Amino acid sequence: MEEKGRVTLAHGAGGKQTSELIDRVFKEYFANPDLTGDDAAVLGLAGGRYAFSTDGFIVSPASFPGGNIGKLSICGTVNDLACMGAKPLYITCAFVIEEGFPMEELEQIAASMAVTAKEAGVRIVAGDTKVAGKGQVDGVFITTSGIGLIPEGVETSGSKAVPGDLVLVTGDIGRHGCTILLAREDFGIEADVTSDCAPLAGAVKAMLDVTDQIHVIRDATRGGVGTVLYEIAEQSEVGVSLDAEAVPVREDVKGVCGMLGLEPLYLACEGRLVVIVPEEHAQAVLAALREGKYTGSAAVIGRITDEMPGRVIMTTEIGAKTLLPPPRGELLPRIC
């Protein structure tokens, strides 16, 4: 039950309550022409257009199959910049560390950040460190901010989807959320699932090398692909027709979701993008993605329509059409 007048965990889960919190508090007080609902702000500065973004990470456990909070913090900000078509350039990071946190694990986190930043082609250029008392922080929290240069002619936004566009995902979905859920060992389920956490600036460049006519690129993190599709539908005032059978989900993730009654479309990803592109460019973009290191299982999963604006309609495996339930409440497992 939602506690009226107070912030709840649902407000940080990436669904409807998160949007309501942003609208009620942050948009109300921070409103200005550059404030954005996209993954990064686009700023016109001397020398060109730049994307600028910041993100906080509080994942528990701090280390998980396929990565740790350090790798996640670099990937998250790099991918947010890439969603605006930008080449990521520089990153800053701030640590809040709980008293007693193992120094060896902190070094592993920093090492992962360095390796991931090098792969993504960004430099970590500044930061801040705070140590909190025992119990004030769950291990370690990291905030990263980044800036990147947007090539001339590239304009992506959640408000640019138009009827007739095709909806792509850059790979199988739900693995990160499933990995974190299993790593917490709350359910006694054993499955060999590894996070999809990855830097995707290279994948975005590969798409833009094919065409600059890409309307939307969004990072499917908190709330997963389903939440991203609802955000795009609302921003662009369009409908989304989703083909459930075309959505790539690994069998092990399907199995875990089946046992726990979870919808893979609402499980977090940390290395997957939702891409909306005109139909005439979709196959070329798809081919470019399938050549990539992290995007070999990219697929077309739906189409933008002018029917039922703000809604996502899903065609099930048996051919029935149903409304994908809008994201509400706390989306599990919490990944940030």
N, C-alpha and C positions, 0 to 999 in steps of 0.2 A: 504493500500500500504506500502511495506517495505521501510524504509528510509535507503538508501545506506550509509555505513560508520558509522552507529550508532546502538547502542543496542536498540532493540524494545521489547515490551512486549512479542512478539512471541518467542523471544530468551529464555524466562524463562518459557514457557508453557509446555515443555516436549516433543515436537514433533521434526520434522526434523530440524527446525532452532536451537533448543537447541543442537542437535548433531553437527550441523555445527559450532556453537559457541565453543563447547568443543574441537572439532578437530582443529579449526583455532587458538584458543588462549591457552587453558589450556594444551592440549596434546602437542602443539608445544613447550611450555616453561617449562612444568613440567615433560616431558617424563623421565621415569626411569623404571627399571624392575618391581617395585612393584605397579606402577600406574595401576589402574583397570577400566574397563568399567562395572563391576558388582556392586551390591549394597554395597559391602564392600571390602576392601583390605584384602588379606590373607597374614599374616606375619609369617615367621618362627622365633620364639623367644625361649629363654631358657625355657624349660618345655613344648614345644608343638607348635602347629599352632594356631594362633589367628586371628580373624576377627576384623577389625577396621574400623569405619565409622563415618561420620559427616553429619549433615543435618540442614538446616535452615527453619524456619516456619514463614510466614507472613500472615496467613489466616485472612480474614475479612468477617464477624464479628468474634471477638476473641472467642465468645461463640456461640454454635449452638446446635440444638437438638442432643443428643447423645455424647456431649463432649465439649471441648474447646481447645484452642491452647496449653495449658499445657499437657493435655492428649495426644493430637496429637504429640507433640514433643517427648514424651517418646515412644509411639507406633511406630513412624516413625523410630527411631534409633534402637529400639529393633528388629523390623521386618527386617531391613536391615541386622543386624547381623545374625538373624535366617536364612535369605536366603542363607547364606554361610554354614548352618548347625551348627552354633555356639550356645553355651549356653551363653546368655548375662550375663556379670558380673558387669561392672561398667559403669556409665554414668557421663559426665560433662555437664553443661548447662551455656549458656551465655544469658543474657537479655539485650535488648535495649528497654527502656521504654520512651514513650512520656510524657513530662511534662504535668501534669494535669490528667494522667490516674487514674481512681478510685482505691484507696487502697484496698477496699473491693473486687473488681474484681481480683486484683492481688493476693490477698490471696486465692481466689477460684481457680485460675489457679495453684498456688503452691500446694494447697491441692490436686488437681486432679493429679498433677505430682507425689506426694508422694504415693497416692493410687495406681496409675497405675504401678509405679516402684515396689512397694511391690508385686503386682500381678504377674509382669513379672520376679520377682526374681533378680532384679538389685539394686545396691546402687548408689545414686547420691552423688558423692564424692568431687566435686569441681565445681566452677562456676565463673561467672563474671557479674557485673551489670553496665550498663551505662544508664544515663538519657539524652535524646535528647530534644532539644527545641521544643516548640509547632509547629506542622506541619512538623517536620523533619522525624517523624515516624508515621505510622498509628496505634496508640494504643500501641502495644507491639510486638516486634519480639523476637523469641527465636531460639538459635542454640544449638543443642545437639550433643555430640560426645560419642561414646561408644566402648567398647572392650569386646570380648567374646571368649571363648575357643572352638575350633573345635575338635570334637571327632576324634580319629584315624580312618582312612579308609574312611572318608566322604570328598568328593570333588564335589562341585557343581559350575557351571559357565554357563553363557549365551552362551558360546562357545561349550558346551558339548552335545547339542541336536543332535540326529542322526535319520535318516529315520527309521520309524517303531515305534518310541516312541509315547506314547499318551500324550495329553495335558489336564491337569485338571485345574479347578479353585476351590478354597476352599469355595466358596459361591456365593450368588447372587451379581451382579456387579452394579456399578454406583451409589450406594446410597449416598456416601459421597459427590460427586460432585453435585448431585441433592439436597441434604440437604443444602449445602452452597448457591447454586443458589436461593433456596426458602427463606433462611434466610435473604437474602439481600433485599427481597421484591421489586425487580425491575419490576416484571412481573404481580403482582397481582394474582398469582396462589396460591390456598390453597390446600395443600396435607399433609397428616400425614406421612412424610418421616423422618427417623432418620439415622444419620451417622452410618456406619459400623465400625467406629474407634475402634480398639482392638489390644492388644498385642498378637502375634502369635507364640512366642517361644515354647509354649506348643504344638501347632499343629505340628510344625516342629519336635519336639522330638517324638511325636506319630508316625509320618511317618517314622522317622529314626529307631524307635524301631521295625518297620516291615521290613525295608530293608535299607541298606546304598547305594543301587544302584539307587539313585535319581540323574538325570543328571542336572536338572535346577530347581531352586526355585527363583522366582522374585516377588517383591513387586509391585503391580499394582497401584501406586499412581498417580503422574502427568501423564496425557495422557491415563490412564486406561489400560485395558487389551489389546486393539488394539495396542497401542504404544509398550507395552512390547513384544507382539508377533512379531512385526516388528523388534525390537531390537534383539531378539533371532534369528530370521531368518537371519539377517545380520551377527551377531557374529558367528553363526554356519554354515553359508552358506548353508542353507536348505530352503525348502518351508514349509508352514503351511497350512494344509487343515482344515478349521474351519466349524463346523456344527452350523449354526445360531440358529436352533430350540433347540439345546441342551444347549445353553448359558442361565444360570439362571438369569432372570431379573424380579424383582417384578412388579406387575401390576401398582402400583402407579408411579413407576419410568418410566415404559413404557408410561404411560399417559402423564407425564410431558414432556418426550422426544418427544412424538408425537405432542404435542401442540407447542413446540419450535423448532422442526426440528433438534433435537440433536441425535447423535448415542450413545447409552448406552456403547458400547465398548470403547468409548473415554472419558467417564466420570470417574473422579478420584474415586479410592477406597482407604480406609485407614485401612482396615482389611481383605484384600483379597490377596491371593497369586496365581500366575501362577506356576504350577508344571509340569515338563516334566519328564516322567518316562518310563522305558522299559515296553512294553505291558504286559509281564509276571508278573510284580509286581503291575500293575495299580489297579486291583480290591482290593488287600490287602491294598494298600495305601488309596484308596477311602473309604473302610470300616472303617479304623482307623480315617480318617477325620470326617466321619459322626457321630462318637461317641463324637466329641469334642464340647466344649462350644460355639465356634464361627464358626464352620465349618460344621454344620449339613446339609447344602444344597450343599455340594461339588458335582461336576459333571465332567464327561469327556466331553470335548467340541471339540476335534479335534485330529489330528494326524500330526506328522512330516513326510515330504515326501522329495524325491529327485527331485521333479518337481518345476520349477520356483523358484530357490534359491533366497532368499531375499524378497519373496512376500508371502502375506497371501491371499489364495483363500477361499471364503466363499460359502458354499452351503446354499441357502436361504430356507425358509419354503416351497416354492413350488417346490424345487428340482433343481432350476437353479444355475449354478456356476458363481460367479462374483468376481472380484478383490476387496478386502476391500481397500478403498482408503488409501494410505499412509498418516500418520498424518502430516499436514502442517499448518502453520499459528498459530494463537493464539487459543488454545483449551479451550473452555469455559465450566463451569465457572473457573476462576483462583482460585486455592486452596492453592497456596504457591508462 
